[in-house]
Amino acid sequence: MLRTTLPVAPSSSSTCCLSVCRPSMRSPSPNLSSVRINGDDTSASNINNPSRRLALFQLGTAIPQSQFFGAKASNLLKAERNTIEGSAIDRSALVSTAIKEQDALEWAKNDMRRMLHAVYRVGDLEKTIKFYTACLGMKLLRKRDIPEERYSNAFVGYGPEDSHFAVELTYNYGVDKYKIGNGFGHFGIAVDDVAKTVDLINAKRGKVIREPGPVNGGKTINAFIEDPDGYEFELLERGPTPEPLCQVMLRVGDLERSINFYQKAFGMELLHKRDNPEEKYTVAMMGYGPEDKTAVLELTYNYGVTEYDKGEGYARIAIGTNDVYKTAEAIKLCGGNIIRQPGPLPGINTKITACLDPDGWKWVFVDNVDFLKELE
């Protein structure tokens, strides 16, 4: 939050006019130089005398300042007048900024938001689509080829994009492998029976990197697998859920900083936080709804690790919003880095804005109405 303490105009013995605000309780003196200017007290003799006050007023206005105070004093008076006027402008700007900040943060909290899709790059689009549909039970939602820009992409998931989180797989012509790095963690998929799902994946010659069993320090049954490009998926044994593609995990270097950013700039809720000192890591679940009904963001902090290699595979995660312009303003006010100013994309006119979080993870906000038009 920006500080909203307003600057106070400095008090000075050299000011822009003579004013007598209230009688002084000090000993009277006939010397005009002892009169406070623009203050709350004076010490001129007989200051309570109306004729004396009138004489002082007339004296201050009838004689040019350069003659009465001298040229140097006159310049000081003009300078202070400018200072006072500037202070008023600065004060107004601070108040205006505070109002904008409050409005922007309220907007982020009350905006109609949900996570739309995660985008990452793959080396063989057809092979990856086959793995996700045959082994993980996803559906191919849409696919398109953009030869003039030399890439193709496919959207896969467990339900229509207007109501479900999805994965956007991107294939760039001629690139068959990407460095994934160690910053991107995994996707989470909720399944009825982890052991049966792992058996199916083994039958399809998929790669299982952790066999089914209880999670560390808990009772939930999980397992880990890898897709053909090396992206990891955590299988979580849960009951029926409207959103099986339920998690995206990113590693961060300062968990409290990230929580604060996602709460204020993105309007997410902190759903829960768990520390695992024996394993030396802490996780925080954040999102726009409960974990058993919507896709959520899992932030992981490993003790003492402040930076990660983000690799080349992860591209971005998209979030829906009712106004990309207000969203960008809120992100900027919270210290986020806007890397694409809000506005329509060339050709399709879908309005977006893009930013980086404090760790450099890229996010894109997409206008809700434009996104639905894109799906038509």
N, C-alpha and C positions, 0 to 999 in steps of 0.2 A: 504493500500500500504506500502511496505517496504521503508524505507528511503534509498535513493541512494547517499547521501553525502559520499564522499570518505575520508578515514582517511589520514591525512598528516603526513609524517614521521617527528618525532620531531627533532628540531635543537639542537645541542649539541656542546660543546667545545671539547669533546673527540670523535673523529671520526676515520674512518678506513684508511684514507690516507691523505697525504699532497696534497692540490691542490691550485693553485693560479688562480682565475677566472678573476679577473680584478684588476687594480691598486687601492690602497687605497688612499684616499684624506687626510688621517690623517698624523700626524707628524711621520716621519720614526723613527724606533727604532731598534737597533741591536739585541734585545732580541727575540729569536725564539718563546718564549712562548706567544708573543703577536700576532702570526699569527692565523687568523680564519681558522679552518679546515672545509672543505666542505661548506663554506659559500660564500657569494658574495663579500666579501671584505677581505683584509689583511693589515698588518701594518709593514711588514718587510722592512728594509731599502733597497733602490735601487731596489725595486721590479720590476721596468720597465726595468731593465738591463737584456738582454737575458742571459748573462753569469751567473748572479746572480740566475735567475730562474732555469737554468740548474743545478747549484750547489745545490740549494734547492732540486730539483728533485732527483739528485744523492745521496744527503745526506739522503733523505727519503727512498731510495730503497737499498742503499748499506749497511746501518747499520741496524742490526736486531731491530725490534720495542722494544723488551724487553730491549735492551741496550740503545736505543735512548730515549724512553719514560719511561723506568722502567717497571717491570713486571705487576704492578697494572694497569698502563695506557694501556698496551698491552691487558689485559683482557677486559678493558672497550671498546677498539676499536673493539675487536672481538664481544662483546655483542651488540654494536651498529650496526655492520655489519648484525648480525642476525635479529635485530629489523627492519632494512631497508628492508631486504629480506622478512621478515614476513609481513611487511606493503604492499609490492608489491603483495604478495599472497592474503592477505585480500582484497585489492583493486580489484583484479581480481575476487574474489569470489562474492563481492558485485555487481560488474557490471554484472556478469553471472546471479546472482539471480534476478536482476532487469529486465534483458532481459527475463528470464523465466517467471517472473510474468506478464510482459506485454503480452507475447505470450499467456499465459494461460488465462488471462482475455479477450483477443481478441477472443480466441477460444470459451469461454463461451458465448460471445455475438453473434458470427457468426455460432455456431453449429446448426445443424438441430434438434431442440428440440420441443417436445410437451408433454403434460401430457397424460400418457397412461391409468392408472387406479388407483383407490384408493382401499386399502385392509383393511378390518376390519372383526372382528370375530362375528359370530352369533350363537345362541343357538339351532336353528332348521332350517336347510338349506332348506328343502322342503317348510316349511311354509313361509319363507322369500322370496324364489323364487316366490311363488304363489302371495304374496302381491305385489312384484315389477312388475310382469307381468300383473296381473289383475287390480290393483289399479293405478299404475303409467305408465302403457303402455310400459314397457321395454320388451326386448326380451332376452330369455336365449341364450347366445352366445356359450358357451361351459361349460362342466362340467367334473370333473374327481375325482376319488377316489384313495387315496394313503394309502392303508391299512397298509403297512409296517411302515409308519410314523404316522398312526392313525389320519388322517384328510382327509376331502373332501373339494373341493372348486368349485364355480360356478361363471362364468362371465356373468353379465347382463348389458344391455345398450340399446341405441337407434339406433345403427348401427354397422357395422363391426369394429373390434378392430384395424385394420390397418389404420383407419381414424377417429375413434370416441373415446371419453373418456368413460371408463367403470368402473363398480364396481366389485371387486373381493370379493365374500363372502366366508369366511373360517369357516368351522365347524370342531372343534376338538372333537374327539370321547369322549363322556361322559360328556362334558361341556355344560350345557344348559343355562348358564347366565353369563354375564360379567358386570363389573362395568364400566360405560362409562366415568365417571368423568365430570369435567366442562371445560376442555380445548378445546376439539373438539366441534365445533359449529354446522354446518349443511352442507348439500348438497343443491345446488340450482337447480331447474328444471324449464325451461321455458315452459309455456303452453299457448295455445290460449285463454282459458277462465278459470280463476281460480275458479269462482263460480261453473261451471259445473264439474270441476275436484273434487272439495270438495264434491259435491253432490254424485258423483260416489264413492268416498272413504267412505262416510257415509253409502252408500248402501251396501258396502262390509264390514261394521263394522270396518272400520279403525278408527284411533284416530286423531281427529282434535284438535290442541292445540291453534290455532288462526284462527278465522273466516276470510273470505275474506274482505279486506279493503285496503285503501291506506297506504303505508309505512309511518313510522314516518317522518314527515318533507318533504314528497314527494307526487307524484301523482301516482306512479306505484302501481298497485293492487297486493297484495300478500296474502298468507296464510301460516300457518305452520302446519305440520302433523308429526306424529311419526310412525316409522315402528314397527314391532312386538318386536324388541329388544331395542327400545327406542331411536334409532338414528333419529335425526330431519331432515326434508326436508322443504325447503322454496319453495313454488310455486310462480313463478313470471309470471305475465301476459305480454307476449311479442308477437310480430309478428313471422312469420315463421323463423326458425333458423336451420342451419345444425347441431347444437350441443345443443340439449335440456338439457342434463346433463351438466350444464354450470358453476357451482361454487362448490368450497370446502372452507369452512370457518374454520380457526384456530385462536384461541386467543393467543396473544403474550404479553410479559411483557414490551417490549421496542420497539415501532413501528418503530422509525427511525433506530435503530440497525437492525431490521429485514428487512426493505426495502433495506438498504445498502447491507446486506448479500445476499438477493435474486437477487438483481441487479448484483452484482459483481460475486458471486460464482455460481449462477444458470443462469445468463444471461437473467433474466426476465426483462420486462419493467414495469415501474410504470404507469398504465393506468389512474388511477385517485385516488384522496384522498379526503375524506370528514370528516369534524369534526362536531360532534353533541354535543355541550356543554350542551344543556338542558337535554340530556340523558346521558351525561358524558362518551362518547366513541368516538373513531375515527376509521375509516376503510380506508384501502388502497387496491385497486384492482391491482393485478400483474399477468402477464402472458406472453405468446408467440404470442399473436395476439389479435384482438378486441374481446370484451365481447360478441358481438352478433354472433360470428362465431366460437369461441373456448372456451374450459373450462378454467377458470381462478381461481386464488387463492385469497381469501378474507382474509386479515389479520385484526383482530379486537383488538384494545387496549381499555380496560376499565380503566378510570382514577384511578390511584393509585394502580392498581392490577399488580403485577410483576410476580406472579407465579400461576400456575394452576395445578389441578389434572388431569393427562392425562388418568387415568383409565386403563382398560385392553382391551378395545375393538378395539381402533384404532391401526392399525399395521404400515402402511406406504402408501406413494403415490409414484408411479413410473413415471419416465420421460425418454423419448427416447433420445439417444445421438449417435453421430457417433464414439465416442472414449471414452470408460470408463476410460482409463488411463489418458488422458489429463484432463478429467472432474474431476477426483480425485485430480490431481495436483492443478487445479484452486481452488477447494474447500479448500484444505489445506492452500494455500496461503492467502485465505480470512478468515482464522481462523476457518473453519469448522472442525468438528470432524469425521474423516473417521473411521467407525466401521466395515467395511468389505473392505479389500484391493481389487482393481480392478483385475478381472480375471474371468475365466469360472466357472459356477456352475457344481458340480459333476453330471455326468450322462447325462445332456442335453447340456452341453458346451455353454450355453448362458452366455455371458460376462456381469457382473454387477459390480457395486460398491455401497456401502451404506454409508450414513452419517447422522449426527444429525445437525439440525439447532441450532441457539443460545438458543432457548427455549427447545431443546431436542426433537423436532418433527423429526421422522425418514423419510428419503427419500431414494429411490433406483433409480439409473440410469441404464438403460438397453440398450445394444448395438442394434441399429436400425435394422441392417441386421439379427442378431441373433433372435430378437423378431419376425420378419416376418417369419423366418424359423420355429419358434415355433408354429405359427398359421397355418402352412401348414397341 
